Amino acid sequence: MTYRRRAADTALERLLAAVPAVAVDGPKGVGKTETALQHSTVQFFLDEESQRQLVSADPQFAGVGEGTVLPDEWQRLPFVWDSVRRAVDRHAPAGRFLLTGSATPQPGNDTHSGAGRILSLRMRPMAVFERFSDGDRGVGTVLLSDLLQGGADISGTTDVVLRDYVDAIATSGFPGITGQPADVRTQYLDAYLQRIIDRDLPDAGYSSRSPETLRRWMRAYAAASSTTTAYSALLDATTSGDGHQPSKNTTALFRDFLTRVWILDPVPAWNSLRNPFKAATQSPKHQLADPALALRLQGLSGRDLTTARGSHLTGPLFESLATLSVRAAAESMAASVSHLRTRNGDHEIDLVVEGLEGELVGVEVKLAAFVEDQDVRHLLWFREKFPEDVVDLVVLYAGTTAYRRQDGVAVIPLAMLG
C-alpha cells in the first residue's frame, strides 16, 4: 500500500535536520509507526519480546550503525528514554533518534522528562486535508503557512459539502479504521474505547474499582466537545442511575490517565503576555483525540448527526474536525493553537493560531454554507484589540467557495485549509 504523506512528515523533516532526538507522541492507531518508518534507518519494535531483548543487551545502541534509530513504542521498555537522553548529552548527531510512543513518561519511574534534550511532536488522527488528498477536489489549497505570513490569496472552490464532513466525523481519522465498512468501523471504534477502559488503564498503572465510571465520565466529556464546560459539571453528569457519583479524586485520575495516553486533546486558553484581558477565561476547550470517538461515546452514528437525535452535536463535532485540521497544519510549522473567551462570554475566538514570531490568525468555525456579518464580529474585535499582531482573520465553514470579504476576513471551506 502506498504511504499517504501526513502533515507530521513536514515537521519531522524540519526537526530531524536540526536536533538529535525527536519523540512522536499520540494515541494508539494514529499512524506514528508508519510515519516514523519513512524517516528512520534502523527500527526496534519494542512490542515484540525478541526486540526488547536486543535493546536490553545494548541499551546505549552502541552496536547500531549510522542513521536514524527508531525505538517504536518505547514505553514498553522505559529505560530507552533515559538512554536516548544520555546519548544526546554525549553530543549525538542531528537526526540520530526518533522515538514513538502511546504514553508520556510514567510519573515516579525515574524517567527523565527529556526537557531540552528530546523534542516532542504531537501526531493526531488525519486532518480533513489528509483524508481527501486523493483527486482534484480543491482540498488543502489554502495554506495556513500563507495565512500566517499575511495577505494570502483566498480563492478557489471545492466539491466537499456538509455530507462529506459528517462522513469524515463518523469515519474517524485513525488510518486503520477510516477505510473500513460502516459496521466494521463502528465495531473497531467501540473496541478501541473498551480497550482504553479494560487494558490501557491498568497497563498505565492505574486502578479503578468501577471501569464503567470511566466510560460515563468519557461520555460526559464527549458531550462537552468544543465547550469550556466546568469539570464540576462533567462530574455531575457522571452520576449513575442509582445516584452514585465518583469523587473528585477519581475523576482527576481519569483526566490524568486519558491525557497520558493522548485521548484527551483539550485546546488551552490563549495565555500570551500580550493578552491584556484579565477577565479572559483560562478554562480549556474540551476535545477528544478524534471526533469519531465522541460520536461513539454518545452511541450515535454519522446518520444521526443529520437528524433530531444527534443534530445537537453536529456543530460541536464540526468544530472538533476543524480544530483537528488546524492543529495538524500548525504542528508542521511549530505554530501553537489556543482559544480565547472572555469570562462574561461577550467575545470568543474559536481558535487562535500563533506563529513563532508572535503573528496571530484568528479563526471562527461556522457550520453553515454562508457567512454573514454577525459571524465575523468577534474576529473584527480581535483585530481591533491586536492590530499589530493579527495578520489574518478566517472563517472556516461548510460552503464550497473560498473568498475574502470586504472587511478583510478570509472565508475558507474547511476542506481547502492545508
N, C-alpha and C positions, 0 to 999 in steps of 0.2 A: 504494500500500500504506500502511495506517495505521501511523504510528510507534508503537512499543511503548516506553512510558516505562521508563527504566532508573534504578537507584539513583544513578548518576552525575549524573542531571539535578538531583536534590535538592542534591547537593554543588555543582554548577556555579551553581545559582541563589544559593546562600549566598555563594560566593566572588566571583562577578561583581558582586554588590551591594556588595562591600567593597573589592576590590583592582583595580588597573589591568590586570593581566595574569595569565592562568592558562594553563598548559600541560597538555593532556590527553595522558598517555602511555599506552602499551600496545602489545601485539603487533599485527601486521597482521591485519586482518579482524575486530577485536574490536568494531567499531561506533563508533569515535571520530568519524569524519566525520559520520555520520548524526546522532549526538547533538549534535555541535558546531553543525550546521546549525540545530538548534532554538533555539540561543542566540546566533546571530550575525546581523549586518545585511549585511555585505559579505564576500564569500568570494573567496579566491585559491587555486586548486587547483594547487599547485606541482609536481605530477607531469606537468603539461602545459607544453610549451615556451613557448607563447604567454603563459601566465600568469606563467611565470618572467621573461619579457622585460618584462612590465608592472611587476612588482615591482622588477626590476633598474633600471628607469628612474625609479622613485620609491621608493627603499629606506626612506625615512622615513615613507611613507604620508601625505605632506603633502597630496596631492590627494584623499584619501578623506574623505567626509563624516562626519557624526556617526554614532554607533552602535558596535557591536562588530565589529571586524575579525578575520576568520579566515584566517590563512595555514595552509592544510591541507598536511600532510606538509612541514613547514618544513625538515627536514633535507636536502631536495633543493636548498635554497638557504640554506646555513648562516649567511650574514651576517644573515638575518632575525632570528635570535635576538638578536644584539647590537643591531640596530636597535630592536627592541622594548624591550630593556633600557634603551637610551638614552632612549627616549620616556618610559619610566617615571621615569627620573631627572629628566626635564623636567616632571614632575607631570601625566602623562596621567590622565584621569578614570577612576573606577571602571568596570570592565567594558569597557575600550577594546579589549583584545586577548585573543583566545582562540586558542592555538596547538595544533595536533595533530601528533603525530609518532610514528614507529615505532622511534625510536632516541634514545638520550641524546646530548648534545653529544659529538662526536668528540674524544678527547684529542689535544692538540697542534695543533689547528687555530685556536688563539687565540680560540675562542668562550668568552665568559664563562659561568660556571656559572649565572648568574641568581639566585644566592642572595640573598634579601632583596628581590628585585625581581619575579621570576616565580615564582608558586606552582605547584606540581606536583600534579596529580590523577591517580592511577593508575586506569585503566579496565581491567577484566578481562572475560573471557568471561561470559556470562549466568549469574547465580546461579540456584539452584533456584526461588526465588520469582519470578524474572523469566521463567523458561521456562514455568511453569504458571500464569501470571497470568490466562489466559482461563478463564472458567467459575467455578462455585462449588464449589471443592474444598477449602476451608478453608486455602488457600495464603497464606502471608505475613501471617497474622492475629495472630501473637505478635511484637511489635516489639522489636528489640534496643535501641532507644532507651528503651523502657519498662523493660527489664531493667536498664539502666544507672542508672535512677532508683530501683531497688529496689522490692520489693513488687508486681511486675507480676501481674496476673490471668492465671493459667495454666489455660486450659480450651479445649474445642472438639475437633473431630475433623477428619480428612482422609481421603480415599479413596486417597491416594498411597501405594503399597506398594513392597516391595522390587523388584518387576519394573520399576516406573516409575523407580526410582533407577538401576538397571542400565542402562535405556534412556537415561537422562539422561547417564550416564558415557559411553556409546558414541556418542550422537548429537552431542556437542560443544556448547559454549556459544558458538561463533562463529556470529553470526546468519545468515550466508550459507551455512552448512553444515548447521545443525541440522535444517532442514526438508526436506533432500534425501532421496530414496530411499536405502535402506541401501547398495546397491552404489555409487551415485554419491558418497555421503557418504564411504565408505571411500577412493575414488579422490581426493577432494578433500583428505582428511587426509594421505594418503600424498604427494600432490603438495605440500602445504604444508610437510611435513617435508623433502622433497627440495629445495624452493626455498631453504630455510634453508641447506642444505649447498652447493648449486650456485651460488646467486646472492647471497643476503644476506651470506654470509661474505666473498666478495671485494668486494662493494659497500661493506661496512663497513670496508674497508681491511686485512682480514686475509688471510693466505695460508696454505694448508695443502697439503703435498705429498700427503697421503692423506686426501681427504674422507671415505672410508669409516671412518677412525679416529674422526672426529667423530660419525658415526652410532653407532658402537659405544659411545662414551662417553655419548651421549644415551640409548642403550638401557640402559646400566648405571645412569644417573641415574634413569630412569623406573622401573626395577625397585626402586629405593630410595625410592620415593614414600612420604611420611608417616613417614620414619625419619630418624635422625641419623647414618646410616652415614658413616664417615670417608671423606674424599676419597681417601685412600690405598687404601681398599678398592675404591672406584669405579675407580681406576687399575688395580688388579689385574684387575678384571672386564672391562677394556677390551682386555686381551691378545687378540691374534688367534689363529687356529688354528695359525699357524706359529710361535707363541711370541713374536711381536714385541709389545713393549709401548711405548706412547708415553712420552715424557719428561714429568716433572712440569711443565716449562715449557709444553709443548704443551697439556696438559690445563688448565693455568691460563689459557692463551689461549682455550681453548674456553669456560671459565666466564665470562671477561670478555666475550667476544663474545655469548654467549647471554643474559647479563644485560643488555647494551646493547640488544638487540633484544627484551627483555622476555619471553623464552621461559622462562627460569628465574625462579621466583617463590618462593624459599625463605621459610619462616617463621622470623624471627630468634628467638633465645633472649631471654626476658624479662630485661631488664637495668636494672631500676628501682633507684634509690638506696635504696628501701625494702626491696629484696630482700637479706636477710642471709645468704643461702645461698652462701657462698664455694665450696661443693662442687657448685654447680649447673653443669651443662654450658653452655658458650657456643656449642655447635655449632648451626647452623641445622637446621630440619627441611625436608627436600627436598620441593619441589613444582614441577611444571611449570605453565605458564600454564593449561593445560586438561587434565583427566584423560583426555580422549579421545586426546590426543597420546601420553600414557604408554601407553595401551592399544595404539595402533597401532605404537609403537616395539617392543612385545613381540610384534607380529604376531598380536594377539588381537582378537576381536570381542566384542560385548556378550553374545552367547550363551555364549562361553567362560567368562564370569565366574560362570555358574551350573553349570559342570561342573568335573571334576577338573583339566582342562587349565589353567584360569585362576582357579580359586577362591582361590588364594593371594594374588591381587591385589584381590579383591573388597573386603575390609576396608580396606586402604590407600587404594584409589581412592574408596571411600565417604567416607573421611576427607578426601581431596582435594576431593571435591564439597562436603562440609560446610565446609571451610576457605574455598573459593571464595565460598560464600554468606555466611559470617560476615564475610569481608573486604569484600564488596560493601556489606553493611549498615553496617559500621563506617566505611567511607570516607565515606558520606553524612553522618556526624556528626563527622568528624575524629577518630574513636577509633582507637587502634592495636591491632594483633593480634600476639601473640607466643606462645611456648610455654615451658613450664618443665619441666625434668627434672633430678633430682639425678644426680650422676656415677655413683653406685652403682645407679641405677635403682630405688631404693626408692619414689620418688614421681614422678609425671608428670602434668602438666596439659596436655591436648592443645592447648588454645587459651586464652590469657589476653587478654581484651578490656579495655583500659584507656581510660577516658574522659578528657576534658580536665582534670577536676579530681581525677584520680587514683583514681576509683572503679573497682573491679575486678569483672569477671564471669569466673568460671572455667568452662570448657566441656570436657566429656568427649564424645567421639564414639563411639557404640556401634552396630555393625552387628547389631542384634537387634530382635525385636518386643516384648521385655520387658526391664525394667530391675530388677536385683536389688541387694541391699545391697552386695555386693562391687564393683559397678560405680561406686559413688559414694564409696568410701573415700578416694581421692586428693582429691576435691573437698572432703570434710569436713575433711581435713588442711589444705588450703589455707585454708579459712575459719578454722580454729583458729590458724594462723600469722599471718593478717592480719585479725583480727576487725573492725578499724576501717575497713578499706578494701574488703573483699569485700561487695558489695551484693547479689549473687545468684550462684547456682550452677546450672549447666544440664547436662543430658544430652541431646544430640541423637541420636535413634535412628530406626529404620526402622519403628516402630509407627505406630498411627493415632490415638492419643488423647493430648491434652496434659493434664497434671495436675501438682499439686505434692505431693511426698512429705511424710510427717510430719516428716522431718528438714529440711524446707525446700528441698530440691533440686527444681528445675523439670525435669520430663521433657517434652520437646517433640519431636514428629515434625519431621524436618529440613525438610520442605516447608512447615511452618507458621511457620518463622522468617522474619521480614522486616525 
